[in-house]
Amino acid sequence: MIYEPIFLDENANVPMYRQLYTSIRERIGSGSLKIGEKMPSIRRISEELGISRTTVEQAYQQLCVEGYLTSRPQSGYYVESAFQGRMPAPQHEPPEETTAASVAFDFGSRYVDRRGYDLDLWRKYVRSVLSREDIVSSYGHYQGEPALREQLARYGMLLRGVDATPDRIVIGAGVQPLLSLICGLLGGKAKTVGIEYPCFPHAERVFRDFRMNIAALGHDKSGVTPQELDASNADVLYLNPSNTESMGRPMPVSRRSELLDWAERADGMIIEDDYNGALRFRSRPVPAMQGMGGGERVIYLGSFSKLLMPSVRISYMVLPPTLAELYRSRGASYNQTSSKIEQLALAEFIRDGHIDRLLRRLRKIYSEKSDLLMTLLGERFGNIAVIRLAETALCAELILRCDKPPQELAAAAMERGVRVIPMDSSDGAARIRLSFAGIPAEKMKDGVEQLFGIVSPYCR
């Protein structure tokens, strides 16, 4: 590099991008990096420090937001300002809740439409379980309550075409705990995870915590290619074939077959995160990849965070037979992370047919809201952005012809009361997402107008 070496600690509690951000900021403060000096390219720092380009992009973008660096199109990043006097104390990113009161238009993904669920009905099922003292006075099963696993096996087959038996299902409080279990079961056999960027950041965090290498995979019009996987030397592929990041639509069956062939040929494993796979409303849901004969090669992940409500932390995975047997052999060492009471309530909720009725209601609500948001975005952003629908993610995506990175755009929008979702991108595009799940339909038009006024001066 052009300045003294930077040392990052993978085992520290501080995220890697934050360590890099702090190191560069300290060098600006000490004068090692001077105003106007060009920074090393993202690729160069990535290679020299052995970290992902996404990590470097996050650090650079945060430095740009705070005014330490500036991004010049077609040129790179430059030092914009130096400190005068005392070095400022490190700033930690505030919890999202601290700014909630100032958000007038929330296009974030933390909420769902309140019309989608019947809270009184859910309370009824929870109260039914609470009335059974023999149930609530004991610990839950480490693998998940048998009653819920039985219902999930039926639910997965009917709605998603998943090949599952109750003894191969494991329940957890969200996807992250389940991914941690997967990494532990795979052990030293999984050294490199192939991911199509941008990916689910909470999943990437787990893989990095287990000190696994991350391979950012390229794609063609059908998604991730077997050739990219072969070149990356990945042992594991993590993806959502129901809504690929590169296309914003389901992965074709032909490509799914090719990836299953790759897993057999390379002795690899596919983690299929079927996030909201059943919640497709513009067309019929595409069956899960796992049901295409994945056998020992596909681990299936499902979640109820957007079907019920985000506060009900119930997710599940379907393990291949060999991994399921290994998991059960270690059962005494595992604790269940998901509430036993809520698991049993959900089992009865599914048994009584409410999940089917809920899906029909949600599809109608989100179909109407997505149509409205896509129309509004087309009217205002049609000349400066590619607009596409990420259907199962319940988001519309803007791919902007813009001189500012997405984190800067999101920060500027947040200052004006508009919350959007900045997306990392391997191609350098300024991508932001607007979730239509939680924002009321009557607030969308004003929110889009406000966002356009913030973003358009930076676009061409």
Secondary structure, DSSP 8 states (H G I E B T S, - for coil): --SS-----TTSSS-HHHHHHHHHHHHHHHTSS-TT-B---HHHHHHHHT--HHHHHHHHHHHHHTTSEEEETTTEEEE-----SS---------GGGGGGG-SEE-SSS---GGG--HHHHHHHHHHHHT-HHHHTS---TT--HHHHHHHHHHIIIII-----GGGEEEESSHHHHHHHHHHHHGGG--EEEEESS--HHHHHHHHHTT-EEEEE-EETTEE-HHHHHHHT-SEEEE-TTS-TTTSS---HHHHHHHHHHHHHHT-EEEEE-TTTT---SS-----GGGGT-TTSEEEEEE-TTTS-TTS--EEEE--HHHHHHHHHTGGG----S-HHHHHHHHHHHHTTHHHHHHHHHHHHHHHHHHHHHHHHHHHHTTTEEEEEETTTTEEEEEE-BSS-HHHHHHHHHHTTEE-EEE--TT--EEEEEE-SSS-HHHHHHHHHHHHHHHGGGB-
